[in-house]
Amino acid sequence: MRVPAEGFSEKLSEVMIEQVQVERLPNGLTVLTEHMPGLRSATVGVWVRRGSRHESADWNGICHFIEHAVFKGTERRTALDIAVESDRLGGHFDAYTTHEMTGFAMKVVDTALAQAFDLLADMLARPRFDDEEMRREQRVIIEEMKMVEDTPDEFLAEIFNAAYFPEHPLGRPIEGTADTVSTFGHGRTREFHARAYAPRNLVVAAAGNVEHARLVELAARAFDRAGDASVHDDGEPPRAAAPILVQRKKELEQAHLILASPFPSSRDEDRYAATLLSSVIGGGTSSRLWQKIREERGLAYSVGAAGSHFTDAGVFQIYAGTSPEYLDEVLDLSLAELRRTLREPVGEDELRLVKDQAVASILLGLESTSARAGALARQEIVHGRRISPDEIIERIERVTAEDLRRVASEFFRTDALAVAALGDLNGFKVDRARLEV
């Protein structure tokens, strides 16, 4: 059944947009709230305009390290105090680091919002960075790196990124390396934190039963004495390579495959068409790859496609895990689907399906305070403005089959395609001629 997107958009504007409020404080701190009537919960968080792409090679991993380190004690709280208080609030505490930002968010009942924000702000504005705690956390993160190396799909993604974005921060691991992380003691960590966590780099966002003026007051008080931010943009845009990377790891039962190409960035007007194109190719159980490779031939349990969108670049990836003897067939079927998008327009029913899928995902996300707070912060960091759900739905609805074919023609080029494979790959060979689309 088609989602009535246009009618929903009009109603959404009346109900939602007036309840999103923004305050930009003189010290550069941004506070955003979205009031959601009728809820007894709220999500509050702090997002930092810094991620691994803002690190030089010798600082690689510091943003991720600080994400961990702030849980190890503040001027007022021990690590145990933080853990106990988080549990006592009964909320869900999430922290993560990406290439372009770091986020900390807590979902709690509305009466605990001030306490939750006090905990978050104390951790982020006044971490202690005790030397002994830092040494312990170095060991924890190095164990995390070993876990990635023991997880074939994650390990393949990491070595592929390094080859795809050579000599660029986007190609480096978010968690850093054992050599760099081992240097993050009290002094270096505090030095980077003072610059990265200054008010102008912070976005405070909340959604749910939240009072905007009260959160602005709390945020202004909490981040009044952080240091000056360093001037640091996203640096040079990455230049994507087109590597063919085949690495043998004979102890693996499965072969793991990535087939990739450039894609629109998160600021590109074609990002909506690109998202729908990804869904057509491999975005769900009705997608072309899932049906061809898994359902019709039984060649893989895990197969799909998705785009990663950075502020100035994008990457489209097909991923599959299969038995080594099926790897050639899986690669050929994947290439066939890329060729198909270049030669045949996506049918009306198929386009309608992925649009309905995208709109449904947006509508379901509106029921989550966590999703809405996160969207507020990400849009502020990436776009510098609020992009309402009805605007997103309108842009999705405007995408045509010709838009999908145009995006495919621009980015699915033989000279731009990249392949990475990992496993017991004796005899598996790929050259550029095989990747002709």
C-alpha positions in Angstrom: 0.0 0.0 0.0 1.4 3.4 -0.9 2.2 5.8 1.9 0.2 9.0 1.5 3.4 11.1 1.6 2.0 14.5 0.4 -0.9 14.6 2.9 1.4 13.5 5.6 3.9 16.2 4.9 1.4 19.0 5.3 0.2 17.6 8.6 3.8 17.0 9.7 4.7 20.6 9.1 1.9 21.8 11.3 2.5 19.4 14.1 6.3 19.1 14.2 8.3 21.9 12.8 7.0 24.6 15.1 8.3 22.5 18.0 11.9 22.4 16.9 13.9 25.2 18.5 17.5 26.3 18.0 19.7 28.5 20.2 23.2 29.5 19.2 25.1 30.8 22.2 27.8 33.6 22.0 30.6 31.0 22.7 29.6 29.0 19.7 27.6 26.2 21.4 24.4 25.1 19.6 21.4 23.8 21.4 18.5 22.2 19.6 15.3 20.7 21.0 12.2 19.0 19.6 9.2 18.8 21.9 7.2 15.6 21.4 3.9 16.0 23.3 2.4 13.1 25.2 5.7 11.3 25.9 7.2 10.6 29.3 10.7 10.0 27.9 13.4 12.2 26.4 16.8 11.7 24.8 19.5 14.3 25.4 22.9 14.2 23.9 26.1 16.1 23.0 27.6 15.7 19.6 31.1 16.8 18.7 32.1 18.1 15.3 35.2 16.0 15.3 35.9 12.4 14.1 38.8 10.4 12.8 39.0 12.4 9.6 40.1 15.4 11.7 43.1 13.6 13.1 46.6 13.6 11.7 48.4 10.3 11.3 50.2 10.5 14.7 46.9 11.4 16.4 44.9 8.6 14.6 42.4 7.1 17.1 42.3 10.0 19.6 38.6 10.9 19.0 37.6 7.2 19.7 40.0 7.1 22.6 38.4 10.2 24.2 35.0 8.6 23.6 36.1 5.8 25.9 38.2 7.9 28.3 35.5 10.2 29.4 33.7 7.3 31.1 36.8 6.8 33.4 36.1 9.6 35.8 35.7 13.4 36.1 36.6 16.0 38.7 33.4 15.1 40.6 32.8 11.4 39.7 34.8 8.2 39.6 34.3 5.7 36.8 32.1 3.6 39.2 30.1 6.7 40.1 29.4 7.2 36.4 28.4 3.6 35.9 26.1 3.6 39.0 24.4 6.9 38.1 23.8 5.8 34.5 22.2 2.6 35.7 20.2 4.4 38.4 18.7 6.7 35.8 17.5 3.6 34.0 18.2 5.0 30.6 20.0 3.8 27.5 23.4 5.4 27.2 25.0 5.4 23.7 28.4 6.7 22.7 30.1 6.3 19.3 32.8 7.7 17.0 32.5 8.0 13.2 34.9 9.5 10.7 33.2 12.9 11.0 31.7 13.2 14.5 31.5 11.8 18.0 28.2 11.4 19.8 27.0 10.8 23.4 23.3 10.4 24.1 21.1 9.1 26.9 17.4 8.3 26.8 15.7 8.7 30.2 12.3 9.4 31.7 11.5 13.1 31.4 11.9 13.8 35.1 15.5 12.6 34.9 16.5 14.9 32.0 18.4 17.4 34.1 20.3 14.7 36.0 21.2 12.9 32.7 22.5 16.1 31.2 24.5 16.9 34.3 26.2 13.5 34.0 26.9 13.9 30.3 28.2 17.5 30.6 30.4 16.6 33.5 32.0 13.7 31.6 32.6 15.8 28.5 33.6 19.1 30.0 35.6 18.0 33.0 37.1 14.5 32.4 40.0 13.6 34.7 42.1 11.5 32.2 43.9 9.8 35.1 47.2 8.2 33.8 46.5 4.8 35.2 43.0 4.8 33.8 44.4 5.8 30.4 46.8 2.9 30.4 44.0 0.5 31.2 41.9 1.9 28.4 44.7 1.7 25.9 44.8 -2.1 26.6 41.0 -2.3 26.2 41.1 -0.5 22.8 44.0 -2.6 21.6 41.9 -5.7 22.5 39.1 -4.1 20.5 41.4 -3.9 17.5 42.2 -7.6 17.8 38.5 -8.3 17.8 38.2 -6.5 14.5 41.0 -8.5 13.1 39.2 -11.7 14.2 35.9 -10.6 12.5 36.4 -11.1 8.8 33.8 -8.7 7.4 35.1 -5.9 9.7 38.7 -6.6 8.9 38.0 -6.6 5.2 36.2 -3.3 5.5 39.2 -1.8 7.3 41.9 -2.9 4.8 39.6 -2.0 2.0 39.2 1.6 3.3 42.9 2.0 3.6 43.4 1.0 0.0 40.4 3.0 -1.3 41.4 6.3 0.4 45.2 6.0 0.4 47.0 8.7 2.4 43.8 10.2 3.6 42.2 10.2 7.1 39.1 8.5 5.8 41.3 5.5 5.0 42.6 5.2 8.5 40.9 3.1 11.2 38.6 5.0 13.5 40.0 3.2 16.5 43.6 4.1 15.5 46.6 1.7 15.7 48.3 0.1 18.6 51.3 2.4 18.1 49.2 5.6 18.2 46.8 4.6 21.0 49.8 3.7 23.2 50.8 7.4 23.1 47.5 8.7 24.5 48.4 9.4 28.1 47.1 12.2 30.3 49.0 15.0 28.6 48.2 14.3 24.9 44.6 13.3 25.6 43.9 16.5 27.5 45.6 18.6 24.9 43.4 17.3 22.1 40.3 17.3 24.2 40.7 21.0 25.1 40.7 21.9 21.4 38.1 19.4 20.1 35.5 19.7 22.9 35.4 23.5 23.1 31.8 25.0 22.8 32.0 26.0 19.1 32.5 22.3 18.3 29.6 21.0 20.4 25.9 20.5 19.5 23.5 19.8 22.4 20.3 18.1 21.1 17.3 16.7 22.9 13.9 15.3 21.8 10.9 14.2 23.8 9.2 15.9 26.7 11.9 18.5 27.0 11.8 22.3 27.8 14.0 24.2 25.5 14.7 27.2 27.7 15.7 24.9 30.6 18.1 22.9 28.4 19.7 26.1 27.1 20.3 27.3 30.7 21.8 24.0 31.7 24.1 23.8 28.6 25.3 27.4 29.0 26.2 26.7 32.6 27.9 23.4 31.9 30.1 24.5 29.0 31.1 27.9 30.2 34.7 27.2 30.8 35.8 24.9 28.0 38.8 26.0 26.0 39.0 27.6 22.6 38.4 25.4 19.6 41.1 24.9 17.1 40.3 26.0 13.5 40.0 22.7 11.7 37.9 22.0 8.6 37.4 18.7 6.9 40.7 19.1 5.1 41.3 18.1 1.5 38.5 16.0 -0.1 39.6 12.4 -0.5 40.7 11.0 -3.9 39.2 7.6 -4.2 41.4 4.9 -5.7 40.1 1.9 -7.5 42.1 -0.9 -5.9 41.8 -4.6 -6.7 42.7 -6.2 -3.3 42.8 -10.0 -2.9 44.1 -11.2 0.4 44.3 -14.9 1.3 43.4 -16.1 4.8 43.2 -19.8 4.5 41.7 -20.5 7.9 38.4 -18.8 7.0 35.5 -21.0 6.0 33.9 -18.2 4.0 35.2 -15.8 1.3 34.2 -12.2 1.9 33.7 -9.8 -1.0 33.4 -6.0 -1.4 32.6 -4.4 -4.8 32.6 -0.7 -4.6 32.4 2.6 -6.5 32.3 6.3 -5.7 28.9 7.7 -4.8 27.3 11.1 -3.9 28.3 12.9 -0.7 25.9 13.6 2.2 25.6 17.2 0.8 25.1 16.3 -2.8 21.6 16.9 -4.2 21.7 13.4 -5.7 21.9 11.7 -2.3 18.2 10.9 -2.4 18.4 9.2 -5.8 21.6 7.4 -4.6 19.9 6.0 -1.5 17.0 4.6 -3.6 19.5 3.2 -6.1 21.3 1.3 -3.3 17.9 0.0 -2.1 17.0 -1.3 -5.5 20.3 -3.1 -5.9 20.7 -4.6 -2.4 18.8 -2.7 0.3 16.4 -5.4 1.6 15.0 -8.9 1.1 13.2 -7.9 -2.0 16.3 -6.3 -3.6 17.9 -7.6 -6.7 21.0 -9.0 -5.1 19.1 -10.7 -2.2 16.7 -12.3 -4.7 19.4 -13.3 -7.3 22.2 -14.5 -5.0 20.4 -15.7 -1.9 16.9 -16.7 -2.8 17.2 -18.0 -6.4 20.7 -19.6 -6.1 21.4 -20.0 -2.4 25.0 -18.8 -2.8 25.1 -16.6 0.4 23.5 -16.0 3.7 24.6 -12.4 3.9 24.5 -10.1 0.9 23.5 -6.5 0.3 24.4 -3.0 -0.8 24.5 0.4 0.8 26.1 3.8 0.4 28.3 5.6 2.9 28.0 9.4 2.6 30.7 11.7 3.9 30.5 15.5 3.7 32.6 15.6 0.5 32.6 12.0 -0.8 30.6 8.9 -0.9 31.2 5.2 -1.4 28.8 2.6 -2.7 29.5 -1.0 -1.6 28.1 -4.4 -2.3 29.1 -6.9 0.4 28.7 -10.7 0.3 30.0 -13.6 2.4 30.0 -16.9 0.5 31.9 -20.2 0.1 35.1 -19.8 -1.8 33.9 -22.0 -4.7 31.0 -19.6 -5.2 32.9 -16.3 -5.1 33.4 -16.0 -8.9 29.7 -16.4 -9.5 28.7 -14.0 -6.7 31.1 -11.3 -8.2 29.7 -11.9 -11.7 26.1 -11.6 -10.5 26.9 -8.4 -8.7 28.5 -6.9 -11.7 25.5 -8.0 -13.8 23.2 -6.0 -11.5 25.4 -2.9 -11.9 25.3 -3.2 -15.7 21.5 -3.6 -15.5 21.1 -0.3 -13.8 23.1 1.3 -16.6 21.1 -0.3 -19.4 17.5 -0.5 -18.1 15.4 2.0 -16.2 14.1 0.9 -12.9 10.5 -0.2 -13.3 7.7 1.9 -11.8 6.7 -0.8 -9.3 10.2 -1.3 -8.1 10.8 2.4 -7.7 7.6 2.7 -5.8 8.6 -0.1 -3.5 11.9 1.5 -2.5 10.3 4.8 -2.0 7.7 3.3 0.3 10.4 1.5 2.1 12.3 4.8 2.6 9.2 6.8 3.7 8.2 4.1 6.1 11.6 4.2 7.7 11.3 7.9 8.2 7.9 7.7 9.7 8.9 4.9 12.1 11.9 6.9 13.2 9.5 9.7 14.3 8.4 7.6 17.2 11.9 7.4 18.6 13.2 10.3 20.7 16.7 8.9 20.1 16.3 9.0 16.4 14.9 12.5 16.4 17.6 13.9 18.7 20.3 12.3 16.6 18.8 13.6 13.4 18.8 17.2 14.8 22.5 17.0 15.7 23.6 15.3 12.5 21.7 17.8 10.3 23.2 20.7 12.2 26.8 19.3 11.8 26.5 18.3 8.2 24.1 20.8 6.7 24.0 23.7 9.2 20.2 23.6 9.2 17.1 21.6 10.0 15.8 19.3 7.2 12.3 18.4 8.2 10.9 14.9 7.6 8.3 16.3 5.2 11.1 17.9 3.1 13.0 14.6 3.0 9.9 12.7 1.9 9.2 15.3 -0.7 12.7 15.0 -2.1 12.3 11.2 -2.1 9.0 11.4 -4.0 10.5 13.6 -6.7 13.2 11.0 -7.6 12.6 9.5 -11.1 13.8 6.3 -12.7 15.9 8.5 -15.0 17.6 10.1 -11.9 18.6 6.6 -10.8 20.1 5.7 -14.2 21.9 9.1 -14.3 23.5 8.5 -10.9 24.4 4.9 -11.9 26.0 6.2 -15.2 28.0 8.8 -13.4 29.4 6.5 -10.7 29.3 2.9 -11.9 32.3 3.2 -14.3 34.8 0.4 -15.1 37.8 2.6 -14.2 36.3 3.5 -10.9 35.2 0.1 -9.6 37.1 -1.4 -6.7 37.1 -5.0 -5.5 38.4 -6.5 -2.2 38.2 -10.2 -1.2 39.4 -12.0 1.8 39.4 -15.8 2.6 40.8 -19.0 1.3 41.0 -17.6 -2.2 43.4 -20.0 -4.0 42.8 -19.5 -7.7 40.5 -16.4 -7.4 41.6 -13.7 -9.8 40.2 -10.3 -10.8 41.5 -7.8 -13.3 40.2 -4.5 -14.7 38.8 -6.2 -17.8 36.6 -8.4 -15.7 35.1 -5.3 -14.1 33.9 -3.8 -17.4 30.4 -2.4 -17.0 
